[in-house]
Amino acid sequence: MMIPEIGEIFRSKLTGKDYELRKITDHMAVLHSLDGLSQILTGGDNLGLFYEKIPDQGELKERMI
């Protein structure tokens, strides 16, 4: 099971749009689009179904080594 953290970036599998995780509770997550034009309130379990985590640059470098 994925345990997301505040500030992580997720890409919608449906639209391809990128969102930053701003708040998460036991059952809900608030995502803000990186362009600042929209926000989404979704169930926490939906993050793994409809969104994919975009690794930050540090994680990408570690995977390449």
C-alpha positions in Angstrom: 0.0 0.0 0.0 1.3 3.4 -0.9 1.7 5.9 1.9 1.8 9.4 0.3 3.4 12.5 1.9 2.5 16.1 1.7 4.3 17.8 -1.2 4.5 14.8 -3.4 3.6 15.2 -7.1 1.0 12.9 -8.7 -0.1 12.5 -12.3 -3.6 11.7 -13.2 -3.8 8.5 -15.2 -7.0 9.8 -16.9 -5.9 13.3 -17.9 -2.1 13.4 -17.6 -2.4 16.5 -15.4 0.1 16.9 -12.5 -1.1 17.7 -8.9 0.7 18.3 -5.7 -0.6 16.6 -2.6 -1.5 19.4 -0.1 -3.4 17.6 2.6 -4.3 14.0 3.5 -6.4 12.5 6.3 -7.4 8.9 7.0 -9.8 8.8 4.1 -9.4 11.9 2.0 -6.7 13.7 0.0 -6.6 17.2 -1.4 -4.6 17.7 -4.6 -3.8 21.1 -6.2 -2.8 21.3 -9.9 0.7 22.7 -10.5 -0.8 25.4 -12.7 -2.9 26.6 -9.7 -6.2 26.5 -11.7 -7.9 23.5 -10.0 -8.0 21.3 -7.0 -9.4 17.8 -6.3 -10.8 16.2 -3.2 -10.5 12.5 -3.6 -10.5 9.4 -1.4 -7.1 8.4 -0.2 -7.4 4.9 -1.8 -8.0 6.6 -5.2 -4.4 7.9 -5.3 -3.1 4.4 -6.1 -5.9 3.7 -8.6 -6.2 6.9 -10.6 -2.9 8.7 -10.0 0.8 7.8 -10.3 3.5 9.3 -8.1 6.0 11.3 -10.0 9.5 10.8 -8.4 11.5 13.9 -7.6 14.9 14.5 -9.1 16.8 13.0 -6.1 14.9 9.7 -6.4 15.5 9.6 -10.2 19.3 10.0 -9.7 19.3 7.2 -7.0 17.6 4.9 -9.4 20.0 5.6 -12.2 23.1 4.7 -10.1 
